[in-house]
Amino acid sequence: SFHLKKFANGINILERLFKIIEPLDDLLAVKVCILLIELYLQTNQYDQAFGMIKYVESALLISKQNGEISKVVASKEMIDFFKPKIHMFKVRFLMRQPYNQCKKELKLAMNSSQNSAEALFLKSNLECLHGNYQKSIKLLNSAPKSSSITEGGHALAVMYYNNMSFVHFCMGKYNLAVLYAMKSLEENIAIMKVLPPMEKFSNYSGRSLQTLSINQRANIMYNMGVSLLFANKPEQAFECLMESQSEYQCNPRYWLRLAEACIGVFLKSTNKDKETIHSKKPDSIREVVGTGTHRKIVICPIRKTSDSCSFRQEGQSAAMPSATLDFGNLCLTNAMLLLPAERTLEEHMIILMNNQKLSEDEGNGSLKKNNPGRLYVECPPGEPVQTKEAYNLRSSILCCHAYIALRLGDYYKSQEYCRLLLKMSHLTAPFKFLAHIYLIESLIKLDKITEALQELSPENLKKLQTFEQDMLSMKTNEIFPKNLMEAQAAMMINVASAYCMRSDYDRCKHILKQVVSMPISRWIMTHAILLSVFCELQMGQVSAALNLLKRNEVFPSSRLVDRVEASRLYANFQNPVIPQINSSELNHRRLHSTGSGLPPGISNNGFTSGFTSGNYNGSVVGGLASTVAFPMSTESSFSSQQRTQAT
């Protein structure tokens, strides 16, 4: 059962044996305890493992209990053989504690095992978990790398390259991580070729017992897939992740990664035109065609019409594995089904946060044992997801759900996911920002402009005050806002687009004046320029629109009064001035809208990797868009990469 990775079945058998351990032979009894500890650690039952470690220690060291000698008496040879194993078990138990608590035990394990490969791999893993990456690499390089199979059923060369891949992934060197994962896969293939062939018409495989779990292909392919996903290679990442489906199909993290790969493929297909733009040209201009009176400026499409490869073909089932948004939507559904219900997560999260506050008040940094707020979600073959990780995982899944629903045109469903996301009481500010900005776009698509404007109320903006602090612990893509002011500017650009869709160009310009007075990124500035150009075109000011494009600015430089007014309007950026408009006025403006040109709001394609646009028709100035949106980053899912350890 252990070598077949059926750990629960193995624990049931050994626990029944442990009840009759007294009449067993000394060596057999100790082996039962050692294997039971290993199974407890593999299934993350640390309390049971620690109790068994204490029992084996007392048995091996022949300690006295209540004046009587322990019933399991070990010889000196047995003590010398199993003592290093016990020390390494204790190190694995203490790995999640502060480094100083397991430093002493790690030293004992290194000395007793005489710097064996298992001890070096364990120490390297510990250093990596505490951020000492260079030291971790040094320890891995000093470990033996024989291609022979160890007694525990592991190939050292496979483990070495896989662990090197994980260390470089933690360092942010994703391409190097992919390289080492490929080497690990090559070593795994070489090991499998050395093994004798399987006997097809026999009840037995013909191989030794320890080789049953030697194949690490699924783990390596998952690691390679995650590394490729972070290296912005979603097509290859999808293929690698599908290779590991056999072992990870009950893991919610796995389905989230697959969905992120589908989103990444979609984003890459929509951003092909952006990659061809010359870097010296302004972001708002693609090219200039013609000469003289026939000279035309072609606006850069911030998002082109969606590629057909990102959607399933007509008649094709959405369940067919392919890197499409429909399949990604199903992956997210699977991930959500593998997590506890919303009410259960909220209850455990509240208990956990209360216990953390109590422990901080008492001056104890660690949580008490048997914490009732601690929730475990099994994620085989990796470690289980605990309460906070499961909570963050749910927020990531809902965010991706809202994004995909927008891209598929299911705006009611997107609105529902955003509402569920905002109901989460312990949501971080970046996720609140994404929920609000997705909700604004959904409401605009559903022609609910009044509700969309309410999402930019001062109460909602106050919820984002911890944005910059929360961003310190997250990795995002290039276009994601880096501070609170950029986040607010993105939301205000969307509201400006809503006013522009109602032909209320004065209010649109009023908001743009506030946006340009803030320190914003060039991505948001590009949208502000395009929106201002669209307003000028709709008002018949073609020459003014051309001047804005040539100068790459939102307002003409000669109109200094606009700049002075913008500084005055946004002196206090925490309370932006949003012009109010009632529903009756909106209906009146809708009846008198000219309808010329494409609206500057959101096209039917929803969000892209940062910005949305109207349909680009390949002609001169027209069909502009200025709605800012941000997809879910692949690095904000609060999950870690699976790694193979020496056991």
QUIHUGI-V738746 format. One record per residue. N is the residue number from 0. RES is the residue in one small letter. OMEGA is omega in whole degrees, 0 to 359 (NA if undefined). D_CENTER is the distance of its C-alpha to the mean C-alpha in Angstrom with 2 decimals. Layout:
BEGIN
N:RES:OMEGA:D_CENTER ; N:RES:OMEGA:D_CENTER
END
This chain:
BEGIN
0:s:181:32.86 ; 1:f:182:31.08 ; 2:h:175:31.04 ; 3:l:179:29.99 ; 4:k:173:27.00 ; 5:k:190:28.60 ; 6:f:181:28.15 ; 7:a:178:29.14 ; 8:n:179:32.35 ; 9:g:179:33.11 ; 10:i:179:32.79 ; 11:n:180:35.21 ; 12:i:184:37.75 ; 13:l:177:37.65 ; 14:e:174:37.90 ; 15:r:176:41.02 ; 16:l:183:42.37 ; 17:f:179:41.72 ; 18:k:179:44.00 ; 19:i:186:46.88 ; 20:i:185:46.02 ; 21:e:181:49.39 ; 22:p:182:51.58 ; 23:l:176:49.20 ; 24:d:184:49.95 ; 25:d:183:48.61 ; 26:l:179:46.49 ; 27:l:180:45.13 ; 28:a:180:44.32 ; 29:v:179:42.34 ; 30:k:176:40.44 ; 31:v:180:39.57 ; 32:c:181:38.20 ; 33:i:180:36.24 ; 34:l:179:34.60 ; 35:l:176:33.89 ; 36:i:180:32.14 ; 37:e:180:29.96 ; 38:l:177:29.05 ; 39:y:180:28.31 ; 40:l:179:25.95 ; 41:q:180:24.24 ; 42:t:174:23.71 ; 43:n:174:22.77 ; 44:q:191:26.07 ; 45:y:180:26.74 ; 46:d:178:29.69 ; 47:q:179:31.55 ; 48:a:181:30.88 ; 49:f:177:32.25 ; 50:g:178:35.32 ; 51:m:177:36.02 ; 52:i:179:35.70 ; 53:k:180:38.31 ; 54:y:181:40.54 ; 55:v:177:40.46 ; 56:e:180:41.10 ; 57:s:179:44.16 ; 58:a:183:45.33 ; 59:l:183:45.05 ; 60:l:177:46.53 ; 61:i:180:49.31 ; 62:s:180:48.86 ; 63:k:178:51.27 ; 64:q:181:50.26 ; 65:n:176:52.96 ; 66:g:180:55.59 ; 67:e:179:54.87 ; 68:i:180:53.40 ; 69:s:187:50.16 ; 70:k:177:50.98 ; 71:v:183:48.80 ; 72:v:184:50.65 ; 73:a:176:49.04 ; 74:s:181:50.90 ; 75:k:179:50.28 ; 76:e:179:48.84 ; 77:m:179:46.37 ; 78:i:180:45.34 ; 79:d:182:44.83 ; 80:f:187:42.77 ; 81:f:183:40.41 ; 82:k:176:40.21 ; 83:p:180:37.53 ; 84:k:180:35.46 ; 85:i:179:35.78 ; 86:h:180:34.74 ; 87:m:173:31.57 ; 88:f:181:30.79 ; 89:k:177:31.21 ; 90:v:179:28.90 ; 91:r:177:26.12 ; 92:f:184:26.87 ; 93:l:186:26.75 ; 94:m:181:23.65 ; 95:r:177:21.56 ; 96:q:175:24.37 ; 97:p:188:25.25 ; 98:y:184:26.28 ; 99:n:183:29.97 ; 100:q:180:30.29 ; 101:c:181:29.62 ; 102:k:181:31.18 ; 103:k:181:34.65 ; 104:e:178:33.77 ; 105:l:178:31.98 ; 106:k:177:35.18 ; 107:l:179:37.27 ; 108:a:179:35.12 ; 109:m:181:35.46 ; 110:n:183:39.20 ; 111:s:180:39.95 ; 112:s:180:38.10 ; 113:q:177:39.61 ; 114:n:178:36.31 ; 115:s:180:35.48 ; 116:a:181:32.54 ; 117:e:180:30.82 ; 118:a:180:31.33 ; 119:l:177:30.12 ; 120:f:180:26.88 ; 121:l:179:26.40 ; 122:k:178:27.16 ; 123:s:179:24.87 ; 124:n:180:21.95 ; 125:l:179:22.97 ; 126:e:179:23.23 ; 127:c:180:19.78 ; 128:l:180:18.26 ; 129:h:173:20.33 ; 130:g:179:19.39 ; 131:n:189:22.68 ; 132:y:180:21.40 ; 133:q:178:24.77 ; 134:k:177:26.61 ; 135:s:178:24.30 ; 136:i:179:25.03 ; 137:k:179:28.70 ; 138:l:178:28.87 ; 139:l:180:27.33 ; 140:n:180:29.89 ; 141:s:181:32.68 ; 142:a:176:31.93 ; 143:p:184:34.02 ; 144:k:179:32.50 ; 145:s:180:34.99 ; 146:s:180:34.18 ; 147:s:181:36.12 ; 148:i:181:34.64 ; 149:t:180:34.77 ; 150:e:179:36.24 ; 151:g:178:32.87 ; 152:g:181:31.99 ; 153:h:173:29.69 ; 154:a:186:30.13 ; 155:l:181:29.80 ; 156:a:178:29.16 ; 157:v:181:26.20 ; 158:m:182:24.77 ; 159:y:182:25.53 ; 160:y:178:23.71 ; 161:n:179:20.66 ; 162:n:175:20.49 ; 163:m:176:21.15 ; 164:s:181:18.20 ; 165:f:180:15.95 ; 166:v:180:17.73 ; 167:h:174:17.40 ; 168:f:178:13.64 ; 169:c:179:13.61 ; 170:m:181:16.08 ; 171:g:179:13.99 ; 172:k:191:16.52 ; 173:y:179:14.54 ; 174:n:175:17.74 ; 175:l:177:19.65 ; 176:a:178:17.12 ; 177:v:180:17.73 ; 178:l:180:21.44 ; 179:y:177:21.67 ; 180:a:177:19.84 ; 181:m:177:22.47 ; 182:k:177:25.20 ; 183:s:178:24.05 ; 184:l:177:24.22 ; 185:e:178:27.69 ; 186:e:179:28.87 ; 187:n:178:27.73 ; 188:i:179:29.71 ; 189:a:179:32.67 ; 190:i:181:32.69 ; 191:m:178:32.69 ; 192:k:181:35.62 ; 193:v:183:37.60 ; 194:l:178:37.52 ; 195:p:182:40.43 ; 196:p:179:39.92 ; 197:m:177:39.24 ; 198:e:189:42.43 ; 199:k:188:42.03 ; 200:f:179:44.96 ; 201:s:177:44.75 ; 202:n:182:43.20 ; 203:y:184:42.04 ; 204:s:184:39.66 ; 205:g:179:42.06 ; 206:r:179:39.47 ; 207:s:187:39.38 ; 208:l:185:37.31 ; 209:q:180:34.88 ; 210:t:183:33.84 ; 211:l:181:32.43 ; 212:s:184:28.91 ; 213:i:184:29.22 ; 214:n:181:27.12 ; 215:q:185:23.51 ; 216:r:184:22.68 ; 217:a:180:19.94 ; 218:n:181:18.06 ; 219:i:180:18.66 ; 220:m:177:17.59 ; 221:y:178:14.21 ; 222:n:180:13.80 ; 223:m:179:15.18 ; 224:g:179:12.99 ; 225:v:179:9.70 ; 226:s:178:11.82 ; 227:l:179:13.18 ; 228:l:179:10.01 ; 229:f:177:9.36 ; 230:a:178:13.14 ; 231:n:174:13.17 ; 232:k:189:15.03 ; 233:p:181:13.53 ; 234:e:179:16.95 ; 235:q:179:17.38 ; 236:a:180:13.87 ; 237:f:181:14.78 ; 238:e:180:18.09 ; 239:c:180:16.92 ; 240:l:178:14.54 ; 241:m:179:17.52 ; 242:e:183:19.69 ; 243:s:184:18.01 ; 244:q:185:18.27 ; 245:s:182:21.39 ; 246:e:187:19.88 ; 247:y:187:16.37 ; 248:q:176:17.55 ; 249:c:183:17.57 ; 250:n:181:14.03 ; 251:p:177:11.75 ; 252:r:181:8.60 ; 253:y:181:10.54 ; 254:w:176:11.28 ; 255:l:178:7.88 ; 256:r:177:7.35 ; 257:l:178:10.89 ; 258:a:178:10.54 ; 259:e:176:8.09 ; 260:a:177:10.82 ; 261:c:177:13.44 ; 262:i:179:12.28 ; 263:g:177:12.26 ; 264:v:179:15.73 ; 265:f:181:16.92 ; 266:l:181:16.03 ; 267:k:179:17.74 ; 268:s:181:20.72 ; 269:t:184:21.15 ; 270:n:181:21.06 ; 271:k:181:23.70 ; 272:d:182:26.43 ; 273:k:181:24.68 ; 274:e:182:24.52 ; 275:t:182:28.29 ; 276:i:178:29.22 ; 277:h:187:31.32 ; 278:s:183:29.81 ; 279:k:180:33.17 ; 280:k:174:33.39 ; 281:p:182:32.05 ; 282:d:183:28.80 ; 283:s:183:30.86 ; 284:i:177:33.36 ; 285:r:179:32.88 ; 286:e:177:36.47 ; 287:v:183:40.13 ; 288:v:177:42.50 ; 289:g:179:46.28 ; 290:t:176:48.92 ; 291:g:181:51.38 ; 292:t:180:51.60 ; 293:h:181:49.20 ; 294:r:183:46.42 ; 295:k:175:43.15 ; 296:i:180:39.75 ; 297:v:182:36.84 ; 298:i:178:33.83 ; 299:c:177:30.45 ; 300:p:179:28.37 ; 301:i:172:25.07 ; 302:r:178:23.97 ; 303:k:179:26.18 ; 304:t:188:26.87 ; 305:s:178:24.14 ; 306:d:180:24.62 ; 307:s:181:25.98 ; 308:c:181:23.82 ; 309:s:179:20.74 ; 310:f:179:22.67 ; 311:r:180:24.55 ; 312:q:180:28.23 ; 313:e:182:30.94 ; 314:g:180:31.84 ; 315:q:179:28.73 ; 316:s:179:26.96 ; 317:a:181:23.35 ; 318:a:178:22.88 ; 319:m:183:23.74 ; 320:p:175:20.85 ; 321:s:185:20.26 ; 322:a:178:17.56 ; 323:t:179:18.55 ; 324:l:179:17.19 ; 325:d:178:19.46 ; 326:f:176:18.06 ; 327:g:177:14.46 ; 328:n:177:15.93 ; 329:l:178:17.43 ; 330:c:179:14.32 ; 331:l:176:12.78 ; 332:t:177:16.23 ; 333:n:180:16.22 ; 334:a:180:13.02 ; 335:m:180:14.67 ; 336:l:181:17.92 ; 337:l:178:16.73 ; 338:l:176:15.84 ; 339:p:180:18.82 ; 340:a:182:20.47 ; 341:e:182:19.69 ; 342:r:179:22.91 ; 343:t:179:22.34 ; 344:l:181:19.00 ; 345:e:181:20.68 ; 346:e:180:23.71 ; 347:h:179:22.05 ; 348:m:178:19.91 ; 349:i:178:23.20 ; 350:i:180:25.00 ; 351:l:180:22.44 ; 352:m:177:22.56 ; 353:n:178:26.36 ; 354:n:178:26.66 ; 355:q:178:24.71 ; 356:k:179:27.12 ; 357:l:180:30.07 ; 358:s:177:29.14 ; 359:e:179:28.80 ; 360:d:180:32.17 ; 361:e:179:33.77 ; 362:g:180:32.61 ; 363:n:185:30.64 ; 364:g:183:27.11 ; 365:s:180:26.17 ; 366:l:179:25.93 ; 367:k:178:28.89 ; 368:k:181:29.04 ; 369:n:180:28.98 ; 370:n:181:26.87 ; 371:p:180:27.11 ; 372:g:182:23.82 ; 373:r:182:21.87 ; 374:l:180:20.23 ; 375:y:175:19.07 ; 376:v:183:17.19 ; 377:e:178:18.00 ; 378:c:183:15.37 ; 379:p:0:17.85 ; 380:p:180:18.30 ; 381:g:179:15.81 ; 382:e:180:16.23 ; 383:p:177:16.24 ; 384:v:181:13.75 ; 385:q:191:15.81 ; 386:t:185:16.52 ; 387:k:179:14.23 ; 388:e:178:11.13 ; 389:a:179:12.30 ; 390:y:178:12.94 ; 391:n:179:9.58 ; 392:l:178:8.21 ; 393:r:179:11.11 ; 394:s:178:10.48 ; 395:s:181:7.18 ; 396:i:179:9.39 ; 397:l:180:12.30 ; 398:c:178:10.95 ; 399:c:177:10.21 ; 400:h:180:13.55 ; 401:a:180:15.32 ; 402:y:182:14.32 ; 403:i:178:15.54 ; 404:a:176:18.55 ; 405:l:183:19.52 ; 406:r:179:19.50 ; 407:l:178:21.53 ; 408:g:179:23.92 ; 409:d:189:23.52 ; 410:y:176:23.74 ; 411:y:179:25.01 ; 412:k:177:22.05 ; 413:s:177:19.68 ; 414:q:179:21.86 ; 415:e:179:21.65 ; 416:y:179:17.85 ; 417:c:178:18.01 ; 418:r:178:20.82 ; 419:l:180:19.03 ; 420:l:181:16.11 ; 421:l:177:18.80 ; 422:k:181:20.62 ; 423:m:190:18.11 ; 424:s:183:20.13 ; 425:h:182:17.65 ; 426:l:179:15.10 ; 427:t:185:14.13 ; 428:a:178:15.79 ; 429:p:178:13.06 ; 430:f:175:12.13 ; 431:k:178:15.92 ; 432:f:179:16.42 ; 433:l:180:14.25 ; 434:a:180:16.08 ; 435:h:185:19.37 ; 436:i:174:19.08 ; 437:y:180:18.11 ; 438:l:177:20.93 ; 439:i:181:23.33 ; 440:e:179:22.90 ; 441:s:181:23.39 ; 442:l:178:26.49 ; 443:i:178:27.87 ; 444:k:180:27.56 ; 445:l:178:29.40 ; 446:d:176:32.05 ; 447:k:186:31.44 ; 448:i:181:31.82 ; 449:t:178:33.20 ; 450:e:179:30.19 ; 451:a:179:27.88 ; 452:l:179:29.95 ; 453:q:179:29.72 ; 454:e:178:25.94 ; 455:l:179:26.87 ; 456:s:179:29.21 ; 457:p:180:29.53 ; 458:e:179:28.29 ; 459:n:179:24.89 ; 460:l:179:24.73 ; 461:k:179:25.60 ; 462:k:182:22.44 ; 463:l:185:20.52 ; 464:q:180:22.65 ; 465:t:185:19.97 ; 466:f:184:17.66 ; 467:e:179:18.42 ; 468:q:179:18.24 ; 469:d:181:14.77 ; 470:m:181:13.59 ; 471:l:183:14.93 ; 472:s:183:12.22 ; 473:m:174:9.31 ; 474:k:183:8.87 ; 475:t:178:9.33 ; 476:n:190:11.38 ; 477:e:188:15.13 ; 478:i:180:16.29 ; 479:f:181:14.23 ; 480:p:182:16.85 ; 481:k:180:17.33 ; 482:n:184:19.72 ; 483:l:183:21.22 ; 484:m:177:23.95 ; 485:e:178:21.82 ; 486:a:178:19.89 ; 487:q:179:23.33 ; 488:a:178:24.70 ; 489:a:179:22.16 ; 490:m:181:23.11 ; 491:m:176:26.76 ; 492:i:178:26.66 ; 493:n:179:25.63 ; 494:v:176:28.51 ; 495:a:177:30.82 ; 496:s:178:30.05 ; 497:a:177:30.97 ; 498:y:181:34.30 ; 499:c:177:34.87 ; 500:m:178:34.47 ; 501:r:180:37.32 ; 502:s:177:39.38 ; 503:d:189:39.34 ; 504:y:178:39.14 ; 505:d:178:40.62 ; 506:r:177:37.85 ; 507:c:178:35.28 ; 508:k:180:36.97 ; 509:h:179:37.18 ; 510:i:180:33.38 ; 511:l:178:32.97 ; 512:k:178:35.35 ; 513:q:183:33.09 ; 514:v:185:29.99 ; 515:v:178:31.76 ; 516:s:181:33.12 ; 517:m:174:29.70 ; 518:p:185:27.96 ; 519:i:180:25.43 ; 520:s:182:23.61 ; 521:r:178:25.36 ; 522:w:179:22.97 ; 523:i:178:24.12 ; 524:m:178:27.61 ; 525:t:179:27.75 ; 526:h:178:27.14 ; 527:a:178:29.73 ; 528:i:181:32.20 ; 529:l:179:31.80 ; 530:l:178:32.20 ; 531:s:178:35.27 ; 532:v:180:36.70 ; 533:f:178:36.33 ; 534:c:180:38.17 ; 535:e:179:40.93 ; 536:l:180:41.33 ; 537:q:178:41.56 ; 538:m:176:44.22 ; 539:g:181:46.12 ; 540:q:184:45.54 ; 541:v:181:44.84 ; 542:s:177:46.13 ; 543:a:178:43.99 ; 544:a:178:40.88 ; 545:l:179:41.79 ; 546:n:179:42.39 ; 547:l:180:38.94 ; 548:l:181:37.38 ; 549:k:182:39.69 ; 550:r:180:39.08 ; 551:n:180:35.31 ; 552:e:184:35.63 ; 553:v:180:35.20 ; 554:f:178:38.78 ; 555:p:182:41.91 ; 556:s:182:42.57 ; 557:s:182:46.16 ; 558:r:181:45.19 ; 559:l:181:44.78 ; 560:v:178:45.30 ; 561:d:180:41.89 ; 562:r:179:40.27 ; 563:v:180:42.37 ; 564:e:179:41.56 ; 565:a:178:37.81 ; 566:s:180:37.99 ; 567:r:182:40.03 ; 568:l:184:37.80 ; 569:y:176:34.66 ; 570:a:176:36.29 ; 571:n:188:34.12 ; 572:f:181:30.67 ; 573:q:180:29.53 ; 574:n:181:31.97 ; 575:p:181:31.89 ; 576:v:180:34.88 ; 577:i:178:33.97 ; 578:p:181:37.06 ; 579:q:179:37.69 ; 580:i:182:38.79 ; 581:n:186:39.91 ; 582:s:181:39.54 ; 583:s:178:43.19 ; 584:e:178:42.91 ; 585:l:179:39.87 ; 586:n:179:41.91 ; 587:h:181:44.79 ; 588:r:179:42.76 ; 589:r:181:41.29 ; 590:l:184:44.86 ; 591:h:179:45.92 ; 592:s:182:42.97 ; 593:t:178:44.16 ; 594:g:181:41.32 ; 595:s:179:41.87 ; 596:g:178:39.01 ; 597:l:181:35.40 ; 598:p:181:33.73 ; 599:p:180:31.42 ; 600:g:185:28.86 ; 601:i:177:26.18 ; 602:s:183:27.07 ; 603:n:184:26.42 ; 604:n:177:23.23 ; 605:g:186:21.14 ; 606:f:171:18.29 ; 607:t:185:17.38 ; 608:s:176:15.23 ; 609:g:185:16.88 ; 610:f:177:20.28 ; 611:t:181:22.40 ; 612:s:173:25.99 ; 613:g:180:29.03 ; 614:n:181:30.25 ; 615:y:185:31.60 ; 616:n:176:35.06 ; 617:g:182:35.84 ; 618:s:180:38.73 ; 619:v:187:39.62 ; 620:v:182:38.25 ; 621:g:181:37.06 ; 622:g:184:34.19 ; 623:l:177:32.12 ; 624:a:183:29.01 ; 625:s:179:27.36 ; 626:t:183:24.61 ; 627:v:178:21.47 ; 628:a:184:18.08 ; 629:f:178:14.47 ; 630:p:176:11.76 ; 631:m:180:8.23 ; 632:s:178:6.51 ; 633:t:183:4.32 ; 634:e:181:3.97 ; 635:s:183:3.94 ; 636:s:175:2.50 ; 637:f:177:5.40 ; 638:s:184:6.06 ; 639:s:184:8.56 ; 640:q:179:10.45 ; 641:q:180:13.64 ; 642:r:178:16.79 ; 643:t:182:20.45 ; 644:q:174:22.81 ; 645:a:179:26.58 ; 646:t:NA:28.34
END
